[in-house]
Amino acid sequence: MLTSMPHHNLTLLGFSPLKSSSFALFLRPFSLYPILASSPRRPRAAGYRRGDPSPRFPPRRKWSSFEEESRQRKGMSSSSDSFEFNKRRAEGKDKIDKPKKSLKRNTRTLNPTNTIAYVQILGTGMDTQDTSPSVLLFFDKQRFIFNAGEGLQRFCTEHKIKLSKVDHIFLSRVCSETAGGLPGLLLTLAGIGEDGLSVNVWGPSDLKYLVDAMRSFIPRAAMVHTRSFGPSDSTPQISSSKAKDDPFVLVNDEVVKISAILLEPGNKSGETSVVYVCELPEINGKFDPAKAMALGLRAGPKYGKLQSGQSVKSDFKDITVHPSDVMGPSVPGPVVLLVDCPTESHAEELLSTPSMNRYYSTDGNKFVNCIIHLSPASVTNSATYQSWMKRFHSAQHILAGHETKNMEFPILKASSRITARLNYLCPQFFPAPGFWSPQHATDLTNPDSSSKCFGSSLGENVSAENLLKFTLRPHVNLGLDRSCIPSQLTSSRVIDELLSEIPEISSKTEEVKRLWNGPHNKKMMIEEPWLNESTVPSCLENIRRDDMEIVLLGTGSSQPSRYRNVSAVYMDLFSRGSILLDCGEGTLGQLKRRYGLEGADEAVRNLRCIWISHIHADHHTGLARILARRRELLKEGAHEPVIVVGPRPLKNFLDAYQRLEDLDMEFLDCRNTTSTSWASLETTSPEKTTSNGSAEGSLFSKGSPMQSIYKRPSSPVTDNASALPYLKKLKRVLGEMGLEDLISFPVVHCPQAFGVVLKAAERKNMAGDKIPGWKTVYSGDTRPCPQMVEASKGATVLIHEATFEDALVEEAVAKNHSTTKEAIDVGSSAGVYRIILTHFSQRYPKIPVIDESHMHNTCIGFDMMSINMADLHVLPKIVPYFKNLFRNVVVDDEDDEGEEESDDGLMMSVNKVSSFFRN
């Protein structure tokens, strides 16, 4: 039970775990469908079928709001002038379609003896050094997690770490490094089962700023308890029941006592860090009946009293029998420390704090068995920190900070294996991951790059490894347990497995190489190149490889999975800078996996603009970590703040979060970057539009079904006057990057959802003639709509969401997403040269269901896919080779457990006979 100590700044954070506007995450990994060879051509159905009897389309739950919407749109045609969408979702009213939850914390029957107890390293971020690792404190019926950095969800899914019994989450610091994965984790816990689970989130007083920031985008239908401790502006005095030098006791039940010791080297927000002390109760020794009988005791109630610690009178002798007379020696409870000292100033505070004195004793009363060091190597190697470590004579030290040794092998093995296979098949579009690059291997062999190894006088020290355990109970097994550490994955091992599984893949790789050398006439230009696949648009004439490259960092929807991270597109303009389109959780880690540690830092430094499509968590919760990292990298020199363009609700999140960490950015509303707003830079008449049409277009014109969604009284169109200075700066930045336009336009998904057009400036060819710049369009999340088609006209590249397969069009309408065919149709009707599909439902773990007959100018996106503008002519030609690569991939054994609930609430049964390619 929690102690009766008052908890300062007790805050209730509300959110809706299963609403369509939330980041719908679930506990168990999704069903992994097999990918087999292409099935024989089958007749294409006329229209879409609901309840297909084929095992490929298992029965799905009916969604009440969709059924209502379906009735409303009966008789609606699918002409170019009308389209189907879920108006309630687009208006944000779908939140009332389901009953609100009022989550309560489960009451668990706890076992104080706990046959199994351990601490375990959950190695999120250890291979990329982009976030703090998490630590799991495990008991038979209860779990505690310390720190929830980005990628924790994905890590737990891959390694089958069950989160259903997590009652408490503790933050050692309140910042993006330790809490970037918290929103997703909270939503996951709230989505478990019918009723959801509630959890206590603990942290120092800065936690209130994080809570305020999350409130700006997490709905409030359910309650999550956040508890801060320590002094704050509103609570300057510590509870009078707590002695000055005593730790804060946070949890004290039959299983464990968890206390917190604050380290506050400065008074600024974000500088406080916490040492957590986990103390297990001692276990009484075994009762000896023979001794009790020898002391004159009958078998009966007095035996129980002695075992509970009470003294009793002997039945046959005139003596008092004490528990120590009949009990064996007790087993002391293990003590574990989790220490996070981000700077040497924190280490100095740690060395001098009197709250730690009781844990230095050698009398066994507070003997510390294990210390997990979350501090970086630069701190743990300092003289101050080493002198503190010497005070613990025989403790097991686990170095879990940013240790170079942890970078040798990827943490997310499933996605790394897919990436390595794709790299072998087509290295032009799938470069070698950064952690397996030759430069990285060289760094690892450099002895100077490895962290120091302490002497034996400090006790035993080990570098943390992925899933390393320290066993606390049973006492006989006290100590390190390496049995769960996964085998190391190398690129050579992955390729050996691939060649053994698909021997002919080597010849396919040679065929792919020849695609770049085959007949291709780049000089033949026509006005509508999409009518003839042998031609390319004039904007690509003599295009240079350092012009622009599109890097897909995340191609999944709703939540990170084993194989696909959530939305993020990195547009590399090389020496001119870069732009990020959407920034889901884990985007920084994906950059480091793509470019390596140094390359990713350079990519973050070069960011000039970040554009966010809408406020759903899978599109923006990685933003704070990216901005904080950029600020850290550029803090020593003169630089400009990055420009963040996003929907207005995003500003509320960023403003609240900046009280916690300086994000070094300037915000511009997407509505201020429509074509109408850009026109206000050049005319005094804000109503004047460019040749591309008004910002709203026909989709939001007077009398249209969407007018009320975009121009509701509560959300008036923003006055551009205050935004003009930022627009001028953005125009200058775009010009420096060789771009002519960045135009946001509204799409049909949720309130204030946008797509974006990026257009390069004109340039001259070798003959000195002017040629148009390329045009790239990104859809964000949307239903097909006229505004999307209008914006995509004549685009060189369209990056379009394709959440659902064609057979699930009804679900696509209900969720205001697109099917693969709908996305392709948008591009085809707009005359797009190349279409890249992304944002796939996580029900398709490796590759979506596609119809090859539609893919003549289209390619499927994968995480880490890098598409240079000079290679666009080859892009669709590699799609058939994916069939060869994935043909033998079947459901992993650990996932073949029946049914799993998908990201959108549909039950998907596991089977081994479906095919992802249809023709």
WOPE-V134220 format. One record per residue. RES is the residue in three letters. OMEGA is omega in whole degrees, -180 to 180 (999 if undefined). Layout:
<<RES	OMEGA> <RES	OMEGA>>
This chain:
<<MET	179> <LEU	179> <THR	-178> <SER	179> <MET	177> <PRO	179> <HIS	-178> <HIS	176> <ASN	176> <LEU	-174> <THR	175> <LEU	180> <LEU	-178> <GLY	174> <PHE	178> <SER	-175> <PRO	-172> <LEU	178> <LYS	-177> <SER	-180> <SER	-179> <SER	-179> <PHE	-170> <ALA	-179> <LEU	-179> <PHE	-173> <LEU	-172> <ARG	178> <PRO	-179> <PHE	175> <SER	179> <LEU	179> <TYR	174> <PRO	176> <ILE	-176> <LEU	-180> <ALA	-177> <SER	179> <SER	178> <PRO	-179> <ARG	178> <ARG	180> <PRO	179> <ARG	-176> <ALA	174> <ALA	-176> <GLY	-176> <TYR	-177> <ARG	173> <ARG	-179> <GLY	176> <ASP	-178> <PRO	-180> <SER	178> <PRO	178> <ARG	-177> <PHE	-178> <PRO	-180> <PRO	-178> <ARG	175> <ARG	172> <LYS	-178> <TRP	-170> <SER	-178> <SER	177> <PHE	180> <GLU	177> <GLU	-180> <GLU	-179> <SER	178> <ARG	-177> <GLN	-173> <ARG	178> <LYS	-180> <GLY	-179> <MET	-179> <SER	179> <SER	179> <SER	-179> <SER	-178> <ASP	179> <SER	-179> <PHE	-178> <GLU	177> <PHE	179> <ASN	-174> <LYS	-180> <ARG	179> <ARG	180> <ALA	179> <GLU	-178> <GLY	-178> <LYS	-178> <ASP	-179> <LYS	-179> <ILE	-177> <ASP	-179> <LYS	-179> <PRO	179> <LYS	179> <LYS	170> <SER	-169> <LEU	176> <LYS	178> <ARG	179> <ASN	174> <THR	-175> <ARG	172> <THR	-173> <LEU	179> <ASN	-176> <PRO	-179> <THR	176> <ASN	-179> <THR	179> <ILE	175> <ALA	178> <TYR	168> <VAL	-175> <GLN	179> <ILE	172> <LEU	-161> <GLY	179> <THR	176> <GLY	-176> <MET	-179> <ASP	-179> <THR	177> <GLN	-179> <ASP	-178> <THR	-178> <SER	173> <PRO	176> <SER	178> <VAL	178> <LEU	171> <LEU	-169> <PHE	169> <PHE	-176> <ASP	-174> <LYS	-178> <GLN	180> <ARG	174> <PHE	178> <ILE	177> <PHE	-178> <ASN	-177> <ALA	179> <GLY	179> <GLU	178> <GLY	-179> <LEU	178> <GLN	-176> <ARG	179> <PHE	-178> <CYS	177> <THR	-177> <GLU	-173> <HIS	174> <LYS	173> <ILE	-177> <LYS	-176> <LEU	-172> <SER	-179> <LYS	177> <VAL	179> <ASP	-175> <HIS	173> <ILE	-177> <PHE	178> <LEU	178> <SER	170> <ARG	178> <VAL	-179> <CYS	-178> <SER	-178> <GLU	-176> <THR	-172> <ALA	-178> <GLY	180> <GLY	-175> <LEU	180> <PRO	180> <GLY	-180> <LEU	178> <LEU	180> <LEU	177> <THR	-178> <LEU	180> <ALA	-178> <GLY	-178> <ILE	177> <GLY	-178> <GLU	-172> <ASP	-178> <GLY	179> <LEU	176> <SER	-175> <VAL	173> <ASN	176> <VAL	-176> <TRP	175> <GLY	177> <PRO	-170> <SER	177> <ASP	-178> <LEU	-178> <LYS	180> <TYR	178> <LEU	179> <VAL	179> <ASP	-180> <ALA	-178> <MET	179> <ARG	-175> <SER	-180> <PHE	178> <ILE	179> <PRO	-168> <ARG	-177> <ALA	179> <ALA	-175> <MET	172> <VAL	-174> <HIS	176> <THR	-174> <ARG	178> <SER	180> <PHE	-179> <GLY	-178> <PRO	175> <SER	-180> <ASP	-177> <SER	-180> <THR	-174> <PRO	-176> <GLN	175> <ILE	179> <SER	-177> <SER	179> <SER	-178> <LYS	176> <ALA	-173> <LYS	-174> <ASP	179> <ASP	174> <PRO	172> <PHE	177> <VAL	-175> <LEU	180> <VAL	178> <ASN	-180> <ASP	-177> <GLU	-172> <VAL	-173> <VAL	170> <LYS	-179> <ILE	-179> <SER	-179> <ALA	175> <ILE	-176> <LEU	172> <LEU	-175> <GLU	180> <PRO	179> <GLY	-178> <ASN	-177> <LYS	175> <SER	178> <GLY	-179> <GLU	-179> <THR	172> <SER	-171> <VAL	166> <VAL	178> <TYR	179> <VAL	179> <CYS	-177> <GLU	176> <LEU	-180> <PRO	177> <GLU	179> <ILE	-180> <ASN	179> <GLY	-177> <LYS	179> <PHE	-178> <ASP	-179> <PRO	-179> <ALA	178> <LYS	180> <ALA	179> <MET	179> <ALA	180> <LEU	172> <GLY	-180> <LEU	172> <ARG	173> <ALA	-178> <GLY	-175> <PRO	-178> <LYS	176> <TYR	180> <GLY	179> <LYS	178> <LEU	-180> <GLN	178> <SER	175> <GLY	-179> <GLN	174> <SER	-178> <VAL	175> <LYS	178> <SER	180> <ASP	-174> <PHE	180> <LYS	-179> <ASP	-180> <ILE	173> <THR	-180> <VAL	-180> <HIS	180> <PRO	-178> <SER	-179> <ASP	-173> <VAL	-178> <MET	174> <GLY	-179> <PRO	179> <SER	178> <VAL	-177> <PRO	179> <GLY	178> <PRO	178> <VAL	179> <VAL	175> <LEU	171> <LEU	-170> <VAL	179> <ASP	177> <CYS	-176> <PRO	-179> <THR	176> <GLU	175> <SER	176> <HIS	179> <ALA	177> <GLU	177> <GLU	179> <LEU	-178> <LEU	-173> <SER	-175> <THR	-179> <PRO	-179> <SER	-178> <MET	-171> <ASN	-176> <ARG	-177> <TYR	177> <TYR	-173> <SER	180> <THR	-178> <ASP	176> <GLY	-178> <ASN	179> <LYS	-176> <PHE	-179> <VAL	-178> <ASN	-174> <CYS	175> <ILE	177> <ILE	-175> <HIS	176> <LEU	-178> <SER	178> <PRO	-178> <ALA	180> <SER	179> <VAL	-178> <THR	178> <ASN	-177> <SER	-180> <ALA	-179> <THR	-177> <TYR	180> <GLN	178> <SER	176> <TRP	-180> <MET	-179> <LYS	-179> <ARG	178> <PHE	-166> <HIS	-175> <SER	-179> <ALA	174> <GLN	180> <HIS	177> <ILE	-177> <LEU	-174> <ALA	178> <GLY	-177> <HIS	-180> <GLU	-178> <THR	-179> <LYS	-177> <ASN	-177> <MET	-172> <GLU	-173> <PHE	-176> <PRO	176> <ILE	-178> <LEU	-171> <LYS	-176> <ALA	180> <SER	179> <SER	178> <ARG	178> <ILE	-179> <THR	180> <ALA	178> <ARG	178> <LEU	178> <ASN	178> <TYR	-179> <LEU	-173> <CYS	-178> <PRO	180> <GLN	179> <PHE	-178> <PHE	-179> <PRO	178> <ALA	178> <PRO	-177> <GLY	-177> <PHE	177> <TRP	-179> <SER	180> <PRO	-179> <GLN	180> <HIS	179> <ALA	178> <THR	180> <ASP	-177> <LEU	-179> <THR	180> <ASN	-176> <PRO	-179> <ASP	-177> <SER	-180> <SER	179> <SER	-178> <LYS	176> <CYS	-176> <PHE	178> <GLY	-177> <SER	-179> <SER	180> <LEU	-172> <GLY	-177> <GLU	179> <ASN	177> <VAL	174> <SER	-178> <ALA	174> <GLU	-179> <ASN	178> <LEU	174> <LEU	-180> <LYS	164> <PHE	-176> <THR	178> <LEU	177> <ARG	0> <PRO	-173> <HIS	-179> <VAL	-180> <ASN	-178> <LEU	179> <GLY	-176> <LEU	177> <ASP	-178> <ARG	-172> <SER	-177> <CYS	-178> <ILE	-177> <PRO	178> <SER	-177> <GLN	-178> <LEU	176> <THR	-179> <SER	180> <SER	178> <ARG	180> <VAL	-178> <ILE	176> <ASP	178> <GLU	-179> <LEU	-179> <LEU	177> <SER	-178> <GLU	-178> <ILE	-175> <PRO	-176> <GLU	-178> <ILE	179> <SER	178> <SER	176> <LYS	177> <THR	177> <GLU	177> <GLU	180> <VAL	179> <LYS	-177> <ARG	178> <LEU	-180> <TRP	-177> <ASN	-177> <GLY	-180> <PRO	-180> <HIS	-177> <ASN	-178> <LYS	-174> <LYS	-179> <MET	-177> <MET	172> <ILE	-174> <GLU	180> <GLU	-173> <PRO	-179> <TRP	178> <LEU	-177> <ASN	-174> <GLU	180> <SER	-178> <THR	175> <VAL	179> <PRO	-179> <SER	-179> <CYS	-180> <LEU	180> <GLU	180> <ASN	-179> <ILE	-180> <ARG	-179> <ARG	177> <ASP	178> <ASP	179> <MET	176> <GLU	178> <ILE	180> <VAL	179> <LEU	-178> <LEU	179> <GLY	-174> <THR	179> <GLY	-180> <SER	169> <SER	-180> <GLN	173> <PRO	177> <SER	180> <ARG	-170> <TYR	-176> <ARG	172> <ASN	-179> <VAL	-162> <SER	170> <ALA	177> <VAL	-179> <TYR	180> <MET	-174> <ASP	176> <LEU	174> <PHE	-173> <SER	-177> <ARG	179> <GLY	-177> <SER	179> <ILE	176> <LEU	177> <LEU	-174> <ASP	-171> <CYS	179> <GLY	180> <GLU	177> <GLY	-179> <THR	179> <LEU	177> <GLY	177> <GLN	176> <LEU	-179> <LYS	176> <ARG	180> <ARG	-171> <TYR	-171> <GLY	-174> <LEU	-178> <GLU	180> <GLY	178> <ALA	177> <ASP	178> <GLU	178> <ALA	179> <VAL	178> <ARG	-173> <ASN	-180> <LEU	178> <ARG	-177> <CYS	173> <ILE	-177> <TRP	-178> <ILE	-172> <SER	-180> <HIS	-166> <ILE	177> <HIS	-167> <ALA	-179> <ASP	180> <HIS	-176> <HIS	-174> <THR	172> <GLY	-173> <LEU	-177> <ALA	-179> <ARG	178> <ILE	-178> <LEU	179> <ALA	179> <ARG	178> <ARG	178> <ARG	-179> <GLU	-178> <LEU	-173> <LEU	-171> <LYS	-176> <GLU	-176> <GLY	178> <ALA	-180> <HIS	177> <GLU	173> <PRO	177> <VAL	178> <ILE	176> <VAL	177> <VAL	-178> <GLY	177> <PRO	-175> <ARG	179> <PRO	179> <LEU	179> <LYS	178> <ASN	178> <PHE	-177> <LEU	178> <ASP	179> <ALA	-177> <TYR	-178> <GLN	172> <ARG	179> <LEU	180> <GLU	174> <ASP	-177> <LEU	172> <ASP	-177> <MET	173> <GLU	-172> <PHE	177> <LEU	-180> <ASP	177> <CYS	-179> <ARG	177> <ASN	179> <THR	172> <THR	-179> <SER	177> <THR	-179> <SER	178> <TRP	179> <ALA	-179> <SER	176> <LEU	-173> <GLU	-180> <THR	177> <THR	-180> <SER	-178> <PRO	-178> <GLU	-178> <LYS	-178> <THR	177> <THR	-179> <SER	180> <ASN	-179> <GLY	-178> <SER	-180> <ALA	-176> <GLU	-178> <GLY	-176> <SER	-177> <LEU	-177> <PHE	-179> <SER	-177> <LYS	179> <GLY	-180> <SER	-178> <PRO	-177> <MET	-174> <GLN	-176> <SER	-178> <ILE	-175> <TYR	-176> <LYS	175> <ARG	180> <PRO	-178> <SER	-178> <SER	-178> <PRO	176> <VAL	-173> <THR	172> <ASP	-175> <ASN	-173> <ALA	-178> <SER	-178> <ALA	-175> <LEU	179> <PRO	-180> <TYR	176> <LEU	179> <LYS	179> <LYS	179> <LEU	178> <LYS	178> <ARG	-180> <VAL	178> <LEU	179> <GLY	179> <GLU	178> <MET	-180> <GLY	180> <LEU	180> <GLU	-175> <ASP	162> <LEU	-173> <ILE	175> <SER	177> <PHE	-176> <PRO	177> <VAL	-174> <VAL	176> <HIS	178> <CYS	178> <PRO	178> <GLN	172> <ALA	-173> <PHE	163> <GLY	-176> <VAL	174> <VAL	174> <LEU	-178> <LYS	178> <ALA	179> <ALA	176> <GLU	175> <ARG	-179> <LYS	176> <ASN	-175> <MET	179> <ALA	-180> <GLY	180> <ASP	177> <LYS	176> <ILE	-177> <PRO	175> <GLY	178> <TRP	180> <LYS	179> <THR	-180> <VAL	177> <TYR	-170> <SER	-164> <GLY	175> <ASP	-176> <THR	161> <ARG	171> <PRO	-177> <CYS	-179> <PRO	-179> <GLN	178> <MET	179> <VAL	-179> <GLU	-179> <ALA	-174> <SER	-175> <LYS	178> <GLY	-178> <ALA	174> <THR	-180> <VAL	171> <LEU	174> <ILE	-170> <HIS	176> <GLU	178> <ALA	-170> <THR	-172> <PHE	172> <GLU	-173> <ASP	-177> <ALA	-176> <LEU	-177> <VAL	-180> <GLU	176> <GLU	178> <ALA	178> <VAL	-179> <ALA	-177> <LYS	-175> <ASN	173> <HIS	-179> <SER	170> <THR	-180> <THR	-179> <LYS	178> <GLU	179> <ALA	179> <ILE	179> <ASP	177> <VAL	-180> <GLY	-178> <SER	-180> <SER	179> <ALA	179> <GLY	-179> <VAL	-180> <TYR	-180> <ARG	179> <ILE	176> <ILE	-179> <LEU	-178> <THR	177> <HIS	-178> <PHE	173> <SER	-178> <GLN	171> <ARG	177> <TYR	-168> <PRO	-176> <LYS	-177> <ILE	-177> <PRO	172> <VAL	-177> <ILE	174> <ASP	-174> <GLU	-178> <SER	-179> <HIS	-165> <MET	-174> <HIS	179> <ASN	-170> <THR	176> <CYS	176> <ILE	178> <GLY	174> <PHE	174> <ASP	179> <MET	177> <MET	-177> <SER	-172> <ILE	177> <ASN	-179> <MET	180> <ALA	-177> <ASP	-175> <LEU	-177> <HIS	-178> <VAL	-166> <LEU	-177> <PRO	-174> <LYS	-179> <ILE	-177> <VAL	180> <PRO	-179> <TYR	175> <PHE	178> <LYS	179> <ASN	-175> <LEU	-173> <PHE	-169> <ARG	-176> <ASN	-178> <VAL	-179> <VAL	-179> <VAL	176> <ASP	-177> <ASP	-176> <GLU	-180> <ASP	-177> <ASP	-174> <GLU	179> <GLY	-173> <GLU	173> <GLU	177> <GLU	-175> <SER	-176> <ASP	-178> <ASP	171> <GLY	-180> <LEU	179> <MET	-178> <MET	-179> <SER	179> <VAL	173> <ASN	-175> <LYS	-177> <VAL	-178> <SER	180> <SER	-180> <PHE	179> <PHE	176> <ARG	176> <ASN	999>>
